[in-house]
Amino acid sequence: MVKILVTDEIHKDAIEILKKIGDVEIATNLSKEELKKKIEDVDVIVVRSGTKLTREVLEHAKKLKIIARAGVGVDNIDLEYATERGIIVVNSPDASSISVAELTIGLMLAAARNIPQATASLKRGEWDRKSFKGIELYGKTLGVIGLGRIGQQVVKRAKAFGMDIVGYDPYIPEEVAGELGVKLIRDINELCKVSDFITLHVPLTPKTRHIIGREQIWLMKRNAIVVNCARGGLIDERALYEALKDRRIRAAALDVFEEEPPKDNPLLTLDNVIGTPHQGASTEEAQKSAGIIVAEQIAKILRGEPAENIVNLPVIPSEKIVKLKPYMELAEKLGLMAIQLLDRSIEKVELIYSGEIAKEDTEIIKRSFLKGMLSPILLAGVNIVNAPRVAKSRNIKVIEGTISESEYGNAIEVVAEGNSERISLVGSVVEGRPVLREIDGYKVDIKPEGIICIIRHIDRPGMIGKVGLLLGDYGINIAGMQVGRKEPGGESIMILNVDHVIPEEVLEKLKKLEHIKDAKVIHL
Ligand code: NAD
């Protein structure tokens, strides 16, 4: 009989399904030592975010085949080690989307009608019908930032209220937005100017940190209401506080904060701020659905059927995988670079393999590329198992081809296109490590690691000095630099490995330097 250990609270209906699969033991609030002991002879472990399945703990598992995470994030699991050990990890990424979307709408209404403030006043024994006059949602413009799983559910519900919807999501194709009835806006500042309500549904990444900053808040209408049920770091809380205090915008409704639980957060002293303690996914249904989804995934895997929510692809180390591993790493880096450099929805990708890799089955290389390309824009959940399915759902066409020779011995060439722009990259494996060889035809020789700034400029004397000086002024150290050009005096490319994140304002200053055409920072 299969032994299943449940170490966090899981919905009772999910437990019933698990009981049909095997012997279930529920043991919550275990210490690390207790967990190490209990994990020794189980086949399956079911957790939420409370149980930390570190390498140290997993080393004690002798029979473990499946780790099931009821929910989305798998940060509490050492994925790499689980994969190495051949342990399958499953999760339930879709379980909470409706709950978060409903809380978003709830907070919009609550802020528009001052419901929490009016309730508090009523309970104080007051009967104040003047102070809490609100506004309607009907006929207003809702700006949705991020049109993924949750953003799309918010759109559907907001339409029922008669709202006009505009959206900002550079990675979503026009057709998808069209089908949803959302007018896509290519500039977030424009969205901030035209919206009465603004709601955020993007993951927190270096690129989306403070996506709503002082500049965006200043552009908002005086009556604007900002709702955040995504992640705290997406909004500059200091700037939001100042705007709300001075009544330059109407209100904010927040489920998430930069620091959680908030400590002395001045936002919570304002009467035009309402909020909830990160409750987006806290519903009976989301928790039930998370449990049931993973229980069903476990049943499928044990029956030997394909399961949709597998997060990793455990492979018993074989000579073949050892050989492909550096190419998988290279492909993933190329994917990461392609999306960040193109910075828009990718419609088509061509992958051309040459040298020894051209003779292999490249399916896993393609999957690694797609994982790299999709992970910076999507919430946790893109992996080499589901990447082709996610790419298909976003209408991305992938073409593969081979050529027998490359000047680099072996190479993966990528051409990615979207919204009339394209980028081409060539990378190869040297001594088992990925190396970037070309960007848009410019020859380079770069380790794709850390933070890289790519500057397109006209080849003029003194350019390197100007850039170095500006970054130096802001205390940004340049660890390495390369310049690629096709002809003297023509368009060139400068690539800098930097030790620190380049703030948006410094990047803007860089772009304004004479002879510089564009500058981008990418994280690898
Ligand atoms: P998702 O991955 O399905 O969608 C994210 C969308 O954001 C994608 O369409 C992507 O193209 C878009 N995007 C990425 N970078 C962008 C950028 N720079 N500008 C504009 N759009 C960008 O994610 P999801 O499941 O819809 O989750 C959305 C957010 O909700 C995440 O931040 C997640 O952490 C949060 N969340 C909160 C709770 C809660 O309890 N409050 C629960 C679940 C999820």
Residues whose N, C-alpha, C, O or C-beta is under 5 A from the ligand:
A	BS01	NAD	S96 V100 I145 G146 L147 G148 R149 I150 G151 Y168 D169 P170 Y171 I172 H201 V202 P203 L204 K207 T208 C229 A230 R231 D255 H278 Q279 G280 A281 P376 I377 L378 L379
